[in-house]
Amino acid sequence: MLYTNLYHLESALDLGQLLLEKSDVLVVCGRMDPRCVTAYRIAETLEKEYRQVQFCDMEFDHPELQSVRQLPEIETLKELPVAIYFKKGRIADATTDILTTPQLRALLDKNKLNKL
């Protein structure tokens, strides 16, 4: 279990349902280690600026994430945390390693999101 203030995804079914309901979804996958915790905190902060985006977390080691980890856009990303941005149910972008506020903001802005 990840102890964050983000919306928690616990299964591939949860993710699939959310992608049907929301057009813009950012999932931060990781563990409860310092690098990942920093990314969760950044996502929590950006959640206030990008209200149209559903920010979520999911345990990287969770068996349910296996189907996501095998996607071509994700399988080459080896460092944690991994941030996956979905637009209209499809992966629009993904990034990995030590995530910073400017990196996540750039990922969102690159996909033509406006801050609210």
Buried (B, 14 or more C-beta within 10 A) or exposed (E): EBEBEBBBBBEBEBBEEBBEEBEBBBBBBBBEEEBBBBBBBBBBEBBEEBEEBBBBBBBBEBEBBEEBBEEEEBEEBEEBBBBBBBBEBEBBBBBBBEBEBEBBBEBBEEBEBEEE
